[in-house]
Amino acid sequence: MTNPTTSAARREPAPTPTTSDANEHWQRNLAVCMFGAFTTIVAMTLLLPFLPLYVEQLGVKDHAAIVQWSGVAYGATFFTAALVAPLWGWLADRYGRKPMLIRASLGMAVAMALIGMATNVWQLVGLRLLAGLLGGYASGSMVLVATQTPKARTGWALGTMSSAIMAGNLVGPLVGGVLPPLIGIRATFFAAGAMIFVAFLATAFLIREKKKAPAAAKQRGEPGGSGWAAIPDKRPLVAMLFTGMLLMLANMSIEPIITVYVATLVEDPQRVTLMAGLVMSAAALGSILSASRLGKLADRVGHWNVIVGCLAVSALLLVPQAFVTSGWQLVVLRFLMGLSLGGLLPCIASVIRHNVPENVAGNMLGYSTSAQYTGQVAGPLLGGLVGGHIGMRAVFLGTCVLMAAGAGWNWLAKRRQP
């Protein structure tokens, strides 16, 4: 059978290669990015089980102070990561995505090793801030995969990337619960740094990024300017920023109340923490299983359709979570909600990629990452505030209203698209 691409190449000169063309190394790039994103997310979350113990080792003795410093140390990384994500995206557009991944993996490896050498709690918080500033591998890898993968496979590739990121969120606390009793807390940080250094080597020597020709944007008729000025229709981007923030807010809103809520459902106090851990892991497991499949579905039926459907289903699943009578009911419902939410991250990135010029894709995906981190910080704050002053059921019902509003807004935004 004659290859139409080959026949066309005989009739006219080959076009200038751009990032929108298929990169022959995209599958290898995807594999390396999945490994790097997984290892860095594991490193960022593994300290959850033993963070209060480490804070106590660093000289904090009062129980309330231990809890307070643990919260500050954990949130510090996400705070600085949200601030610098657009900057790293802009630099990726300007100098290439691979250099940003090399910077992030090496910076995270060094930061993790230094955290293991902290001698007081101020150093711990400072180094966690540094990790957020230097990191960004997961978001950077999403940018590289989004811009280097053939557009027809973008949804599937980004869904696979999301599965790796969710798997890191699931495995990190498990690793943090197993390693410290075996090798010690400080050695656990050193091991995490070594694992990220392996990701740095793989990124440096295995990833092949297709560079964009300087005049490529003009040849394709992309708008001039940079940043927001380069985007002719900003409505899809604004909708995706809101959706990304909503996704993380919905995931994180029950974090402050989950143990207390589970305690009202479980009769045996010894099983409360176990059941709470299962509830927290269920949503992540569901997202891991569904992300690549929903991404592949979105490539066929449209990314907007999957986003609206995922938000609507999630809103419906939140209602029975407010009225469960046993812990296992909550585990099942959170798992189903994870299945529905798994398609959002890849679809958000795909819609952004298809609606912004290539020369600002990294910058805009960086803004998307910042919006998601905002939801990750705001979710626990709002959940704790509503749960403490109104009631725990109100957290689920309030989040349901927000998800339904998000589904409606995306449906209207989709209708306005040409």
HUMOUR-V424436 format. One record per backbone hydrogen bond with DSSP energy under -1.0 kcal/mol. NH is the residue of the N-H (numbers start at 1). CO is the residue of the C=O. E is the energy in kcal/mol with one decimal. If there is no record, write none. Layout:
BEGIN
nh = <NH NH>
co = <CO CO>
e = <E E>
END
This chain:
BEGIN
nh = <7 8 9 10 11 12 21 23 26 29 30 31 32 33 34 35 36 37 38 39 40 41 42 43 44 45 46 48 51 54 55 56 57 58 59 60 66 67 68 69 70 71 72 73 74 75 76 79 80 81 82 83 84 85 88 89 90 91 92 93 94 95 96 101 102 103 104 105 106 107 108 109 110 111 112 113 114 115 116 117 118 124 125 126 127 128 129 130 131 132 133 134 135 140 141 142 143 144 145 146 147 148 149 153 154 157 158 159 160 161 162 163 164 165 166 167 168 169 170 171 172 175 176 177 178 179 182 183 184 188 189 190 191 192 193 194 195 196 197 198 199 200 201 202 203 204 205 206 213 216 219 220 221 222 229 230 231 238 239 240 241 242 243 244 245 246 247 248 249 250 251 252 253 255 258 261 262 263 265 266 271 272 275 276 277 278 279 280 281 282 285 286 287 288 289 290 291 294 295 296 297 298 299 301 302 306 307 308 309 310 311 312 313 314 315 316 317 318 322 323 330 331 332 333 334 335 336 337 338 339 340 341 342 344 347 348 349 350 351 352 353 354 360 361 364 365 366 367 368 369 370 371 372 373 374 375 376 377 378 379 381 382 383 384 385 386 387 388 389 390 391 397 398 399 400 401 402 403 404 405 406 407 408 409 410 411 412 413 414 415 416>
co = <3 4 5 6 7 8 18 148 23 25 26 27 28 29 30 31 32 33 34 35 36 37 38 39 40 41 42 45 47 50 51 52 53 54 56 55 62 63 64 65 66 67 68 69 70 71 72 75 76 77 78 79 80 81 84 85 86 87 88 89 90 91 92 97 98 99 100 101 102 103 104 105 106 107 108 109 110 111 112 114 115 120 121 122 123 124 125 126 127 128 129 130 131 136 137 138 139 140 141 142 143 144 145 150 151 153 154 155 156 157 158 159 160 161 162 163 164 165 166 167 168 171 172 173 174 175 179 179 180 184 185 186 187 188 189 190 191 192 193 194 195 196 197 198 199 200 201 202 17 213 215 216 218 217 226 227 228 234 235 236 237 238 239 240 241 242 243 244 245 246 247 248 249 252 254 257 258 259 262 262 268 269 271 272 273 274 275 276 277 278 281 282 283 284 285 286 287 290 291 292 293 294 295 297 298 302 303 304 305 306 307 308 309 310 311 312 313 314 319 320 326 327 328 329 330 331 332 333 334 335 336 337 338 341 343 344 345 346 347 348 349 350 357 358 360 361 362 363 364 365 366 367 368 369 370 371 372 373 374 375 377 378 379 380 381 382 383 384 385 386 386 393 394 395 396 397 398 399 400 401 402 403 404 405 406 407 408 409 410 411 412>
e = <-2.1 -2.3 -1.7 -1.1 -1.0 -1.6 -1.5 -1.1 -2.2 -2.8 -2.2 -2.0 -2.4 -2.6 -2.4 -2.0 -2.7 -2.9 -2.3 -2.4 -2.2 -2.2 -2.3 -2.2 -1.9 -1.6 -1.9 -1.7 -1.7 -2.3 -2.6 -2.0 -2.2 -1.5 -1.7 -1.6 -2.3 -2.1 -2.3 -2.9 -2.1 -2.0 -2.2 -2.7 -2.3 -2.4 -1.5 -2.1 -2.1 -2.1 -2.0 -1.4 -1.9 -1.4 -2.5 -2.1 -2.4 -2.6 -2.1 -2.0 -1.7 -3.3 -1.8 -1.7 -2.4 -2.3 -2.5 -2.6 -2.2 -2.6 -2.5 -2.1 -2.1 -2.5 -2.7 -1.7 -2.2 -2.2 -1.4 -1.5 -1.3 -1.6 -2.3 -2.5 -2.7 -2.1 -2.3 -2.2 -2.3 -1.6 -1.9 -2.8 -1.7 -2.4 -2.8 -1.6 -1.7 -2.4 -2.7 -2.4 -2.0 -1.7 -1.4 -2.2 -1.0 -2.5 -2.9 -2.0 -2.3 -2.2 -2.4 -1.9 -1.8 -2.1 -2.9 -2.5 -1.8 -1.8 -1.7 -3.1 -2.5 -2.9 -2.6 -1.2 -1.2 -2.7 -1.4 -2.8 -1.9 -1.3 -1.4 -1.9 -2.5 -2.1 -2.5 -2.3 -2.1 -2.2 -1.9 -1.6 -1.5 -2.1 -2.2 -2.4 -2.4 -2.5 -2.1 -2.1 -1.0 -1.9 -2.2 -1.8 -1.1 -2.6 -1.1 -1.4 -1.7 -2.5 -2.4 -2.0 -2.4 -2.2 -2.2 -2.6 -2.0 -2.3 -2.4 -1.8 -2.2 -2.5 -2.0 -2.4 -1.6 -1.3 -1.7 -3.2 -2.8 -1.8 -1.5 -1.8 -1.8 -1.1 -2.5 -2.6 -2.3 -2.0 -2.3 -2.3 -2.1 -1.8 -2.6 -2.4 -2.2 -2.2 -2.0 -1.6 -2.3 -3.1 -2.2 -2.2 -2.3 -2.4 -1.5 -2.8 -2.0 -1.5 -2.2 -2.5 -2.3 -2.8 -2.4 -2.2 -2.6 -2.3 -2.2 -1.9 -2.2 -1.2 -1.2 -1.4 -1.3 -2.1 -2.4 -2.2 -2.5 -2.1 -2.4 -2.2 -2.3 -2.0 -1.8 -2.4 -1.5 -1.8 -1.4 -3.0 -2.2 -2.1 -2.7 -2.2 -2.4 -2.3 -1.5 -1.1 -2.4 -2.5 -1.7 -1.8 -2.0 -2.0 -2.2 -2.3 -2.1 -2.4 -2.2 -1.9 -1.9 -1.9 -3.2 -2.5 -1.1 -3.0 -2.9 -2.6 -2.1 -3.0 -2.6 -2.0 -1.8 -2.7 -1.9 -2.2 -2.7 -2.1 -2.0 -1.9 -1.9 -2.5 -2.5 -2.4 -2.3 -2.3 -2.4 -2.6 -2.4 -2.1 -2.2 -2.6 -2.4 -1.8 -1.5>
END
